[in-house]
Amino acid sequence: MAREELTRLTGNGNGACGEDDCPNVYRTASGSIVVQGDVSEAFTPPQGEGLVEIPESVLREAVRALGW
């Protein structure tokens, strides 16, 4: 799936992350949530899964964007 196919719920790509690669939350066409952030080493997830860290403020912005 290409990034262009996702609805970006957080940020505008014009801040300090000029490469459009800030921590972000996206929504897929099917309604799933995709989270982008720094890789976390908190624990080893099961094979095929990964862990990312994003700031609380990014999650709050996503919740507001979704109207939850």
DORO-858387 format. One line per 3 residues: their letters; for each residue x, y, z of N, C-alpha, C. Coordinates in nm, 2 decimals. Example, Ala and Ser with C-alpha at 12.3 -4.5 7.8 and 13.67 -1.06 7.14 Angstrom:
! DORO-858387
as) 1.32 -0.57 0.78 1.23 -0.45 0.78 1.32 -0.33 0.78; 1.28 -0.22 0.71 1.37 -0.11 0.71 1.29 0.00 0.79
***
This chain:
! DORO-858387
mar) 0.09 -0.12 0.00 0.00 0.00 0.00 0.09 0.12 0.00; 0.06 0.22 -0.08 0.14 0.34 -0.09 0.09 0.44 0.01; 0.18 0.53 0.05 0.14 0.63 0.15 0.02 0.72 0.09
eel) 0.03 0.74 -0.04 -0.08 0.82 -0.10 -0.22 0.77 -0.09; -0.22 0.64 -0.06 -0.35 0.57 -0.05 -0.41 0.59 0.09; -0.33 0.64 0.19 -0.37 0.66 0.33 -0.42 0.80 0.35
trl) -0.51 0.81 0.45 -0.56 0.94 0.49 -0.47 0.98 0.62; -0.40 1.09 0.60 -0.31 1.13 0.72 -0.40 1.20 0.82; -0.39 1.15 0.94 -0.47 1.21 1.05 -0.40 1.31 1.13
tgn) -0.26 1.31 1.12 -0.18 1.40 1.21 -0.08 1.48 1.13; -0.05 1.59 1.18 0.06 1.67 1.11 0.02 1.72 0.97; 0.10 1.81 0.92 0.07 1.86 0.79 0.20 1.85 0.69
gng) 0.30 1.79 0.74 0.42 1.77 0.66 0.50 1.89 0.64; 0.46 2.00 0.70 0.54 2.13 0.68 0.61 2.17 0.81; 0.61 2.09 0.91 0.68 2.13 1.03 0.83 2.09 1.03
acg) 0.88 2.06 1.15 1.02 2.03 1.16 1.06 1.90 1.09; 0.97 1.83 1.05 1.00 1.70 0.98 0.98 1.72 0.83; 1.06 1.81 0.77 1.05 1.84 0.63 1.05 1.73 0.53
edd) 1.08 1.61 0.57 1.08 1.50 0.48 0.95 1.42 0.48; 0.85 1.48 0.54 0.71 1.42 0.55 0.72 1.28 0.62; 0.81 1.27 0.72 0.83 1.14 0.78 0.83 1.15 0.93
cpn) 0.75 1.24 0.98 0.73 1.26 1.13 0.66 1.14 1.19; 0.66 1.13 1.32 0.56 1.03 1.37 0.42 1.07 1.33; 0.34 0.98 1.28 0.21 1.01 1.23 0.12 0.89 1.25
vyr) -0.01 0.92 1.24 -0.12 0.82 1.24 -0.20 0.84 1.11; -0.22 0.73 1.04 -0.29 0.73 0.91 -0.41 0.64 0.92; -0.51 0.66 0.83 -0.63 0.57 0.83 -0.63 0.51 0.69
tas) -0.66 0.38 0.68 -0.67 0.31 0.55 -0.81 0.33 0.49; -0.82 0.29 0.37 -0.96 0.29 0.30 -1.06 0.20 0.37; -1.01 0.09 0.44 -1.09 0.00 0.51 -1.12 0.04 0.65
gsi) -1.06 0.16 0.69 -1.08 0.20 0.83 -0.98 0.16 0.93; -0.88 0.08 0.89 -0.77 0.05 0.98 -0.68 0.16 1.01; -0.61 0.16 1.12 -0.51 0.26 1.16 -0.37 0.21 1.14
vvq) -0.29 0.30 1.07 -0.15 0.27 1.05 -0.07 0.38 1.13; 0.02 0.33 1.22 0.10 0.42 1.30 0.25 0.42 1.25; 0.30 0.54 1.24 0.44 0.55 1.20 0.52 0.62 1.31
gdv) 0.63 0.57 1.35 0.71 0.63 1.45 0.85 0.57 1.46; 0.92 0.61 1.56 1.05 0.56 1.59 1.04 0.41 1.63; 1.13 0.33 1.59 1.14 0.19 1.62 1.16 0.18 1.77
sea) 1.09 0.10 1.84 1.10 0.08 1.99 1.17 -0.05 2.02; 1.25 -0.05 2.12 1.32 -0.18 2.17 1.26 -0.22 2.30; 1.13 -0.18 2.33 1.07 -0.21 2.46 1.06 -0.36 2.49
ftp) 1.03 -0.44 2.39 1.04 -0.59 2.40 1.04 -0.64 2.26; 1.06 -0.77 2.25 1.07 -0.83 2.11 0.93 -0.88 2.08; 0.87 -0.82 1.97 0.73 -0.86 1.94 0.74 -1.00 1.86
pqg) 0.62 -1.06 1.84 0.62 -1.18 1.76 0.66 -1.16 1.62; 0.71 -1.26 1.55 0.75 -1.25 1.42 0.64 -1.19 1.33; 0.68 -1.10 1.24 0.59 -1.03 1.15 0.52 -0.91 1.21
egl) 0.56 -0.87 1.34 0.50 -0.76 1.40 0.62 -0.66 1.44; 0.59 -0.54 1.46 0.69 -0.44 1.50 0.63 -0.35 1.60; 0.72 -0.28 1.67 0.69 -0.18 1.78 0.74 -0.04 1.73
vei) 0.65 0.06 1.75 0.69 0.20 1.72 0.66 0.28 1.84; 0.73 0.39 1.86 0.69 0.49 1.96 0.65 0.62 1.90; 0.54 0.67 1.94 0.50 0.80 1.90 0.46 0.89 2.02
pes) 0.47 1.02 2.01 0.44 1.10 2.12 0.28 1.10 2.15; 0.25 1.12 2.27 0.11 1.12 2.31 0.03 1.23 2.23; 0.10 1.34 2.21 0.03 1.45 2.14 -0.01 1.41 2.00
vlr) 0.06 1.32 1.93 0.03 1.27 1.80 -0.10 1.18 1.81; -0.11 1.10 1.91 -0.23 1.02 1.93 -0.35 1.11 1.96; -0.33 1.21 2.04 -0.44 1.30 2.07 -0.49 1.37 1.95
eav) -0.40 1.41 1.86 -0.43 1.48 1.74 -0.51 1.39 1.65; -0.47 1.26 1.64 -0.54 1.16 1.56 -0.69 1.14 1.61; -0.70 1.13 1.74 -0.83 1.11 1.80 -0.92 1.23 1.77
ral) -0.87 1.35 1.78 -0.95 1.47 1.74 -0.99 1.46 1.59; -0.89 1.43 1.50 -0.92 1.42 1.36 -1.03 1.32 1.33; -1.04 1.21 1.41 -1.14 1.11 1.39 -1.27 1.14 1.45
gw) -1.27 1.25 1.54 -1.39 1.29 1.61 -1.43 1.19 1.72; -1.34 1.12 1.78 -1.37 1.03 1.88 -1.38 1.10 2.01
***
